[in-house]
Amino acid sequence: MFLFSLGFAVLFGLTERAVSEARQATTLLEGANLAQQKLDQLAIHVWRDNFARQACLPGGTVEGNEGKFHWLIVSNWDDIPQLLRVRVEVRWTERGKPAGYTLESLYAVE
């Protein structure tokens, strides 16, 4: 009976850990998808329009919230003229600790 109880406790602990890891992976995937979505939304518009509607501000930051995620779009002109470096940071809290995902890209802006 003791061995059965010990084995059950070990299996329960492993299952609980696996479920927790799966939740973390799902949240990370959601954060990565949100970052990619923000970059895609910028890429489909003309950059002048992005600047005019303040979806992206060179030298500045645009931020917002979606569900449990807080996102920031940070952009700066690169060393090469007409190249805009855009970084999307997605942040959230997981188990009381901050977590995040960052995606960065360069865009040619005329």
Secondary structure as UniProt FT lines:
FT   HELIX           2..43
FT   HELIX           47..52
FT   TURN            53..54
FT   STRAND          61..66
FT   TURN            67..68
FT   STRAND          69..77
FT   TURN            81..82
FT   STRAND          83..94
FT   TURN            95..96
FT   STRAND          97..108
//
